[in-house]
Amino acid sequence: MKIKDLQKYNPQKVFLLQGDKNIFEDILQSAKNDYEIVRSLNVPRFSIDLAHDVVAFVREGNGTERIIIIYFSVFSPESAHVLLKSLEEPDLYTTIILITPYPYMVPQTIRSRVIIINHSMESTTEPIKKSGIESFVKKEFGSESEDDAATKRAKAVEYLDILESTFKKDIEKSNIIYEAKKMLFKANIPTKYVMEYIAAMVV
């Protein structure tokens, strides 16, 4: 994904992008071509110290095009309060891009203040039919072994993202899907059971 692909989402210039390290590298390379000042970080955890760094970067804006790109896996809840004002009132010339494989694990206070972009969904052209959820779940998640647990979970997350987009105008179903995503990251709940729950509740 190129930086210019995000321009259609302006004037808000704060993004939460679902992606992996390859997406991070692609966007970083694009940023180097389009921005005068580029700062990037690849960290396992979005900590409160990092949140303060982001705030400082935003405050240092001096009228030049600048961007900060951060890739992380875990978002520290205590970081949210520090970031809120910078996300609500970003500098006119500063773009903030947060990239994580798990955007639904980011606190809702942050999610509500950014533009969320699901990279995997952008390549999806065929909408999910409601009647096909149950059969898809039975086919893809009917069984689960320890060997393919991680693969199944990743596929489940991607499918739930697509369902979330399909039912985005249905608040009740959207909430069910959001809670299911969180359930997938509880080690004691198999992916199979989570997806069977979705099949029963979102048809």
C-alpha positions in Angstrom: 0.0 0.0 0.0 1.3 3.5 -0.9 0.8 6.6 1.1 -1.2 8.2 -1.7 -3.7 5.3 -1.3 -4.6 6.8 2.0 -5.2 10.3 0.8 -8.8 9.6 -0.1 -9.4 9.3 3.7 -8.3 12.9 4.3 -8.7 15.4 6.0 -8.3 13.2 9.0 -4.7 12.1 9.0 -4.6 9.4 11.7 -4.9 5.8 10.7 -5.1 2.4 12.3 -4.1 -0.2 9.7 -4.4 -3.9 10.0 -1.2 -5.3 8.5 2.0 -7.3 9.0 5.7 -6.3 8.9 5.6 -6.4 5.1 2.9 -3.7 5.0 4.9 -1.7 7.5 7.9 -1.8 5.2 5.9 -0.9 2.1 4.3 2.1 3.7 7.7 3.2 5.2 9.3 3.1 1.7 6.4 5.1 0.3 6.6 7.6 3.1 10.3 8.3 2.3 9.2 9.4 -1.2 6.4 11.6 -0.1 7.3 13.2 3.3 10.1 15.5 4.4 10.4 14.1 7.9 9.8 10.4 8.4 10.0 8.6 11.8 9.2 4.9 12.1 9.3 2.3 14.9 8.9 -1.5 14.9 8.1 -2.4 18.5 6.4 -5.4 20.1 4.3 -3.2 22.5 2.8 0.2 22.2 3.9 1.5 25.6 3.1 4.7 27.5 6.6 5.9 26.8 6.0 5.5 23.1 2.7 7.3 23.4 4.6 10.3 24.9 7.0 10.1 22.0 4.2 10.3 19.5 2.7 13.4 21.3 6.1 15.1 21.3 6.5 14.4 17.5 3.1 15.9 16.8 3.9 19.0 18.9 7.2 19.5 17.0 5.4 20.1 13.7 6.7 23.2 12.0 4.7 23.3 8.7 6.6 20.6 6.9 5.0 17.3 5.8 5.9 14.7 8.3 4.8 11.2 9.2 5.2 8.8 12.0 4.6 5.1 11.3 4.5 2.6 14.2 4.2 -1.2 13.9 3.2 -3.1 17.1 1.4 -6.2 18.3 0.2 -5.3 21.7 -1.3 -1.9 22.7 -0.8 -0.9 26.3 -4.2 0.3 27.7 -2.5 3.1 29.8 -1.2 4.6 26.5 -4.6 5.5 25.3 -5.2 8.5 27.6 -1.9 10.0 26.6 -2.7 9.8 22.9 -6.2 11.0 22.8 -5.7 14.7 22.2 -3.1 14.1 19.5 -5.4 11.8 17.7 -8.4 14.2 18.0 -6.5 17.3 16.9 -3.5 16.1 14.8 -1.2 18.7 13.4 -2.3 19.8 9.9 1.0 18.6 8.3 1.5 15.5 10.4 0.2 12.0 9.5 0.1 9.2 12.1 -0.1 5.6 10.9 -0.5 2.8 13.5 -0.1 -0.7 12.1 -0.9 -3.9 13.9 -2.1 -7.4 13.0 -4.7 -7.0 15.8 -6.5 -3.7 15.5 -9.5 -5.0 17.4 -7.3 -5.4 20.5 -6.6 -1.7 20.5 -8.8 0.1 23.1 -12.1 1.4 21.8 -11.2 5.0 22.8 -8.4 4.9 20.3 -10.4 3.0 17.6 -13.1 5.7 17.7 -10.7 8.5 16.9 -8.8 7.0 14.0 -9.7 5.8 10.5 -9.5 2.0 10.5 -8.3 0.3 7.3 -8.3 -3.4 6.9 -5.7 -4.2 4.3 -6.9 -7.7 3.8 -10.4 -6.6 3.1 -9.3 -4.2 0.4 -8.6 -7.1 -1.9 -12.0 -8.7 -1.2 -14.4 -7.9 -4.1 -17.2 -10.4 -3.4 -19.5 -9.7 -0.4 -20.3 -12.5 2.0 -23.8 -13.8 1.7 -25.6 -14.2 5.1 -26.8 -17.7 4.1 -23.3 -18.8 3.5 -21.8 -18.2 6.9 -22.9 -21.5 8.5 -21.7 -23.6 5.6 -18.4 -21.8 5.5 -17.8 -22.2 9.2 -18.6 -25.9 9.0 -16.2 -26.4 6.1 -13.3 -24.4 7.3 -13.6 -24.8 11.1 -15.3 -28.1 11.5 -12.3 -29.6 13.1 -9.2 -28.2 14.7 -5.9 -29.8 15.7 -2.9 -28.3 17.6 -0.9 -28.3 14.4 -3.2 -25.9 12.5 -4.6 -23.9 15.5 -2.7 -20.7 14.6 -3.6 -21.0 10.9 -7.3 -21.5 11.8 -7.2 -18.5 14.1 -5.7 -16.2 11.5 -8.3 -17.3 8.9 -11.0 -16.8 11.5 -9.8 -13.2 12.2 -9.8 -12.4 8.5 -13.3 -13.8 8.0 -14.7 -11.9 11.0 -13.2 -8.7 9.5 -15.2 -9.3 6.4 -18.3 -10.1 8.3 -17.9 -6.9 10.3 -17.8 -4.9 7.1 -20.8 -6.8 5.8 -22.9 -6.1 8.9 -21.5 -2.7 9.8 -24.9 -1.1 9.8 -26.3 -3.7 12.2 -25.1 -2.7 15.6 -26.2 -5.9 17.4 -24.4 -8.2 14.9 -21.3 -5.9 14.8 -21.0 -6.1 18.6 -21.3 -9.9 18.5 -18.5 -10.1 15.9 -16.3 -7.7 17.8 -16.7 -9.8 21.0 -15.9 -13.0 19.0 -12.6 -11.4 17.8 -11.6 -10.8 21.4 -12.6 -14.4 22.3 -10.2 -15.7 19.7 -7.3 -14.5 21.8 -8.3 -16.4 24.9 -6.1 -19.5 24.7 -8.7 -21.7 26.4 -11.4 -21.0 23.8 -10.8 -23.0 20.5 -11.3 -21.2 17.2 -13.9 -23.9 16.3 -16.2 -23.0 19.2 -15.9 -19.2 18.5 -16.8 -19.7 14.8 -19.7 -22.0 15.6 -21.0 -19.3 18.0 -20.8 -16.8 15.1 -22.6 -19.1 12.8 -25.4 -19.5 15.3 -25.7 -15.8 16.1 -25.0 -14.0 12.8 -27.3 -15.8 10.3 
